Amino acid sequence: MGFYIGRGRKARRAFGFDEVAIVPGRVTINPEEVDTTWELRDLKFPVPILAAAMDGVVDTRMAIEMSKLGGLGVLNLEGVQTRYCEPDKVLDEIASAGPDVATQLVQKLYSPPIQEELIAKRIEEIKDGEAVAAVSCTPMAAAKYGNLAEEAGAEIFVVQSTVATIDHISTEYETLDLESFIDSMSIPVIVGNCVTYDVTLDLMQAGADAVLIGVGPGAACTTRGVLGIGVPQVTATADAAAARDLFYKRTGKYVPIITDGGMDTGGDVCKAFASGGDAVMIGSAMARAKEAPGRGYHWGMATPHVNLPRGARVKTGTSGTLEEIIVGPARTDDGTQNLLGAIKTCMGSVGAKNIFELQQAELIIAPSIRSEGKLMQRAQQVGMWR
C-alpha cells in the first residue's frame, strides 16, 4: 500500500479533515433524539468535548463551566496556574506582548518552579465548583505529581507529551514506567499523544483508560514545521480506531480514543467522530470563549520549551460565551459555535442514534468539499471562508 515518491521509496497517502466528507444516510433521525454521551470508565459525559490542557484555554473557572455544560476541561499542572499564586497577572502580560517577543516572554514566565501546594489548591477550586477535576502533565512530571493530584481529589489524570510511546530510551534521566504508573493510580488515566495503530495498541495494553490521537495539528502547534512529523487527523483517528476495535475484540475492554487538535468547526468535529473518534479535545475553538483565560490568545503546551519551542502564541479573538460555543445558540455563521448542535444534526442526517453509529458513517475523499459552490463566500470572506 502506498505510492512511490522516489526510486524504491514508498509513502502512504493520509487524509485530513478538509479532504473528506461524510455521506448522508438512508434514514434520518430527529437530532434531539440522538445520544452524544461518551464514557470514561465509570464516568459519563453528555457532551463528547474536552477543552485542551493549555493555559490559554483552561483555568479552574473554565474547567467548572465546561463541567456544568456536560463536557470536560483539563487543567495543565505545569503551566502558570501552578507556578503563580496570581496567574491572572501573568496571563495579562502574555496577552499584551507583541508578536515578536511573545515566545521569549512565555519561555521566561514558565521558568519559575511549580509550587506543589498550588496543585492541590487548583484541584480544590475545581471541586468547590462541583465540577469534575481533570488534570494533565508530561510523563516526566507524572511520577512526581500523579499521586499528589489524586490525593487532592483529581478524578481524571492525563499523561500528555508531543509523542507518547511505551518504550522511551534515555541514559540522561529516569523514564516513566507507564504501565506501573497507570497501575498505581486508582483514577482513570488518559495517555497521549500518538497517531499510529501500533502505538495506540501499545498504550491500551499498558492500561490506558483512553488515548489521545494527534501530533501537531493544533492551531498553535508548530511541531509539524519544526520537526517534520505528524499524520493528518482523519487517517490518524481511523488507524487508532482500528487498534481500539482489535483491543476490544481481544480483551472485551473498550478504550475510547480522543481526537486531539486540528478541529476548528462543527464539521471538523463531526468528521473526527465519523473517522472513529469517541470524543474530541479542542483548543483554539475553546480559546475564543469569553470565559477562556487566554484573553483571546492561545499558545501550545510546547511553546515555553527552553531550547526548541514547538508552539506559537496565536490570536483567536473572543467570539462568544462558552455556552454559545458548546451548546448555542450560535451567533456566527462559520461553524465555530454550537458544536454540540452540529454533532447532533450531523448524527440525525446520517441516521446515527449514538456516537458508535456515527463512527460507521460512510466517508468519501472530497478535496473540493470546502470550495465547491462557495465562490461568493470565499470572495467576501464570510461563512466557511471567514
C-alpha positions in Angstrom: 0.0 0.0 0.0 1.3 3.5 -0.8 2.8 5.4 -3.7 6.3 5.6 -4.9 7.8 9.0 -4.0 11.2 8.1 -5.4 13.3 5.1 -6.5 12.5 2.3 -4.1 10.8 4.6 -1.6 7.0 4.5 -0.9 4.8 6.7 1.1 1.3 6.1 2.3 -1.4 8.6 1.5 -3.1 10.2 4.5 -6.1 12.5 4.8 -7.1 15.5 6.9 -10.5 17.0 7.7 -10.6 19.2 4.6 -10.1 16.3 2.3 -13.0 14.1 3.3 -16.8 14.4 3.7 -19.5 12.4 5.5 -22.2 10.9 3.2 -25.8 11.4 4.4 -27.6 8.3 5.5 -30.6 6.4 4.0 -32.5 7.0 7.2 -32.6 10.3 9.1 -33.3 11.0 12.8 -34.6 13.9 14.8 -31.3 15.5 16.1 -33.0 16.0 19.5 -33.3 12.2 19.9 -29.7 11.2 19.4 -27.3 10.3 22.2 -23.9 12.0 22.2 -22.7 10.5 25.5 -19.2 9.1 25.8 -17.8 7.1 28.8 -14.5 7.0 30.6 -14.5 4.0 32.9 -17.5 4.7 35.2 -17.8 8.4 34.3 -20.3 9.6 31.7 -20.3 12.9 29.8 -23.3 14.0 27.7 -21.0 16.4 25.7 -18.1 14.5 24.0 -15.8 17.5 24.0 -12.8 18.1 26.2 -11.2 21.6 26.5 -7.4 21.2 25.9 -4.9 21.4 28.8 -3.4 24.7 27.6 -3.0 27.8 29.7 -4.9 30.0 27.2 -7.8 27.6 27.2 -8.4 26.1 30.7 -8.1 27.6 34.2 -10.2 26.5 37.2 -13.1 28.7 36.2 -13.1 27.4 32.7 -13.0 23.8 34.0 -16.0 24.5 36.1 -18.0 26.0 33.3 -17.1 23.1 30.9 -18.3 20.6 33.6 -21.6 22.5 34.0 -22.3 22.2 30.3 -21.6 18.4 30.3 -18.1 18.4 28.9 -14.7 18.3 30.5 -12.0 20.9 30.9 -8.4 19.6 31.5 -6.1 21.8 33.6 -2.4 21.9 32.8 -0.4 21.1 36.0 2.8 22.5 34.5 1.6 25.9 33.5 1.0 29.3 35.1 -1.8 28.0 37.3 0.7 26.0 39.4 3.7 28.4 39.1 2.0 31.6 40.2 -0.4 32.3 43.1 -1.9 35.0 41.0 -1.8 33.7 37.4 -4.2 36.4 36.0 -1.4 39.0 36.1 0.9 36.6 34.1 -1.9 35.9 31.6 -2.4 39.6 31.1 1.3 40.0 30.4 1.3 37.2 27.8 -1.8 38.6 26.1 -0.4 42.1 25.8 3.0 41.2 24.4 3.9 41.9 20.9 4.2 39.0 18.4 7.9 39.4 18.1 8.6 38.8 21.8 5.7 36.5 22.7 7.6 33.3 22.6 10.6 34.6 24.6 8.2 36.1 27.2 6.4 32.8 27.6 9.7 31.0 28.0 10.7 33.4 30.7 7.3 33.3 32.5 7.4 29.5 32.6 10.8 29.3 34.1 9.8 29.6 37.9 9.3 26.2 39.5 6.0 24.5 40.0 4.6 25.1 43.5 3.2 21.8 44.7 0.8 23.4 47.1 -0.8 25.1 44.1 -1.6 21.8 42.5 -3.9 20.8 45.5 -5.3 24.3 45.6 -6.3 24.4 41.9 -7.9 21.0 42.2 -9.7 22.0 45.3 -11.0 25.1 43.5 -12.4 22.9 40.7 -14.0 20.6 43.2 -15.5 23.5 45.1 -17.3 24.4 41.9 -18.9 21.0 41.8 -17.0 20.1 38.7 -15.1 17.0 37.5 -11.4 17.7 38.2 -9.2 16.5 35.3 -5.5 17.5 35.2 -2.6 16.9 32.8 1.2 16.8 32.9 4.1 15.4 30.9 5.5 11.9 31.6 8.5 13.3 33.5 6.2 15.1 35.9 3.5 12.4 36.1 5.5 10.2 38.5 6.1 13.3 40.8 2.6 14.8 40.7 0.2 11.9 39.9 -0.4 10.6 43.4 -0.4 14.2 44.7 -3.1 15.1 42.3 -5.2 12.0 43.1 -4.9 12.7 46.8 -6.1 16.3 46.2 -9.2 15.0 44.6 -8.5 14.8 40.9 -10.8 12.4 39.1 -9.0 12.1 35.8 -5.3 12.2 35.2 -3.8 12.9 31.7 -0.2 12.0 30.8 0.5 14.0 27.7 3.6 14.5 25.5 4.3 15.5 21.9 4.8 11.9 21.0 3.9 9.2 23.5 5.3 5.7 23.4 5.6 2.8 25.9 9.4 2.5 25.4 11.3 5.7 25.9 15.1 5.4 25.9 17.3 7.7 27.8 20.6 7.4 29.7 20.4 11.1 31.0 17.3 10.8 33.1 14.9 8.2 34.6 12.0 7.4 32.3 8.4 6.8 33.3 7.3 3.2 33.5 3.9 4.0 32.1 2.3 0.6 32.9 3.4 0.7 36.5 2.3 4.4 36.8 -1.2 3.6 35.5 -1.4 0.6 37.8 -0.6 2.8 40.8 -3.4 5.2 40.0 -7.0 4.4 41.1 -8.5 7.1 38.9 -8.8 6.9 35.1 -5.6 7.7 33.2 -5.7 9.2 29.7 -2.4 8.9 27.7 -1.3 10.6 24.5 -0.4 11.7 22.0 0.0 9.2 19.2 -1.0 8.8 15.6 -0.3 5.2 14.7 -2.1 1.8 15.0 0.8 0.1 16.8 1.4 2.8 19.5 -2.3 3.1 20.2 -2.4 -0.7 20.8 0.7 -0.4 23.0 -0.8 2.3 25.1 -4.0 0.3 25.6 -2.1 -2.8 26.5 -0.3 -0.7 29.1 -3.6 0.0 30.8 -4.6 3.5 29.4 -8.2 4.2 30.0 -8.3 6.5 26.9 -5.8 7.5 24.3 -5.3 11.0 22.8 -4.8 11.0 19.0 -2.9 13.8 17.2 0.6 15.0 16.7 1.0 18.6 15.6 -2.5 19.5 14.2 -3.3 22.2 16.7 -3.7 25.9 15.7 -0.9 27.0 18.0 1.4 23.9 17.4 4.4 24.2 15.2 5.7 20.6 15.7 5.0 19.7 12.0 7.1 22.6 10.9 9.8 22.3 13.5 10.2 18.5 13.5 8.5 17.5 10.2 6.5 14.8 12.0 2.7 14.1 12.1 -0.2 12.3 10.5 -3.3 14.1 9.3 -6.1 13.6 11.7 -8.6 11.6 9.7 -6.1 8.9 8.9 -4.6 9.0 12.4 -8.1 8.6 14.0 -9.1 5.8 11.7 -5.8 3.9 12.4 -6.3 4.4 16.1 -9.9 3.2 15.9 -8.8 0.0 14.2 -6.4 -0.6 17.2 -9.2 0.1 19.7 -11.5 -2.3 18.0 -8.9 -5.1 17.9 -8.1 -4.5 21.6 -11.8 -4.7 22.4 -12.1 -7.9 20.4 -9.1 -9.5 22.2 -9.9 -8.3 25.8 -13.5 -7.2 26.0 -12.3 -3.8 27.3 -13.4 -0.8 25.3 -10.8 2.0 25.4 -12.0 5.3 24.0 -9.9 7.3 21.6 -10.0 11.1 21.7 -9.1 13.0 18.6 -6.9 15.9 19.8 -6.4 19.0 17.7 -6.9 20.3 14.2 -10.7 21.0 14.6 -12.0 24.5 14.2 -15.6 24.0 13.2 -18.5 21.7 13.9 -17.9 20.0 10.6 -14.3 19.1 11.6 -15.6 17.7 14.9 -18.2 15.6 13.1 -15.6 14.2 10.8 -13.4 13.2 13.8 -16.3 11.1 15.0 -17.0 9.6 11.6 -13.3 8.7 11.4 -13.7 6.6 14.6 -13.3 9.0 17.5 -15.2 8.6 20.7 -14.6 12.2 21.9 -12.6 15.2 20.8 -10.2 17.5 22.5 -10.2 21.1 21.3 -8.0 24.1 22.0 -8.4 27.1 19.7 -12.2 26.9 19.4 -12.4 27.0 23.2 -9.9 29.8 23.5 -12.5 32.0 21.7 -14.8 31.8 24.7 -15.3 34.9 26.9 -14.5 32.7 29.9 -11.2 31.4 28.5 -8.1 32.6 30.4 -6.1 33.5 27.3 -7.8 36.9 26.7 -8.3 36.0 23.1 -4.9 34.3 22.7 -3.9 30.7 22.6 -0.5 29.0 22.8 0.7 25.4 22.7 2.0 23.3 25.6 5.5 23.2 24.0 5.7 26.9 23.4 7.7 27.5 26.6 10.3 24.9 25.8 13.7 26.5 26.7 15.6 25.1 23.7 13.2 24.2 20.9 9.8 25.8 21.1 7.2 23.9 19.1 4.3 26.3 19.5 3.3 29.8 18.8 1.0 32.3 20.5 -1.8 32.8 18.1 -4.7 35.3 18.3 -8.1 33.6 18.3 -10.1 36.6 19.3 -13.2 36.3 21.5 -16.4 35.3 19.6 -18.9 34.5 22.4 -19.6 32.7 25.6 -18.5 29.1 26.3 -22.2 28.2 26.3 -22.7 29.6 22.8 -19.6 27.7 21.6 -20.6 24.4 23.1 -24.5 24.3 23.0 -25.5 27.5 21.3 -27.4 29.4 20.2 -24.8 30.2 17.6 -24.2 33.9 16.8 -21.8 33.2 13.9 -22.3 31.5 10.5 -18.9 29.8 10.2 -19.5 26.6 12.3 -17.4 27.7 15.3 -20.3 27.9 17.7 -22.9 25.3 18.9 -20.6 22.4 18.3 -22.9 20.0 20.1 -25.8 21.1 17.9 -23.6 20.4 14.9 -22.8 16.9 16.2 -26.5 16.2 16.8 -27.6 17.5 13.4 -24.9 15.5 11.6 -25.9 12.4 13.5 -29.5 13.0 12.5 -28.5 13.5 8.9 -26.6 10.2 8.7 -29.1 8.2 10.8 -26.8 7.7 13.8 -28.6 7.2 17.1 -25.3 7.4 19.1 -21.6 8.1 18.6 -20.9 4.4 17.8 -23.2 4.6 14.8 -21.7 7.9 13.7 -18.4 6.1 13.6 -19.9 3.8 11.0 -21.0 6.6 8.7 -19.6 6.5 5.1 -16.7 8.8 4.3 -15.6 9.9 0.9 -12.5 11.6 -0.4 -13.6 15.0 -1.3 -10.9 17.6 -1.8 -13.4 20.1 -3.2 -15.7 19.9 -0.2 -14.9 23.3 1.1 -14.7 25.2 -2.2 -17.5 23.7 -4.3 -20.2 26.3 -5.0 -18.6 28.7 -2.4 -17.1 31.3 -4.7 -19.1 34.2 -3.2 -18.3 33.1 0.4 -14.6 33.0 -0.5 -14.6 36.3 -2.3 -16.5 38.0 0.5 -14.6 36.2 3.3 -17.9 35.1 5.1 -19.3 31.8 6.2 -16.9 28.9 5.6 -14.2 31.3 4.4 -14.3 33.8 7.3 
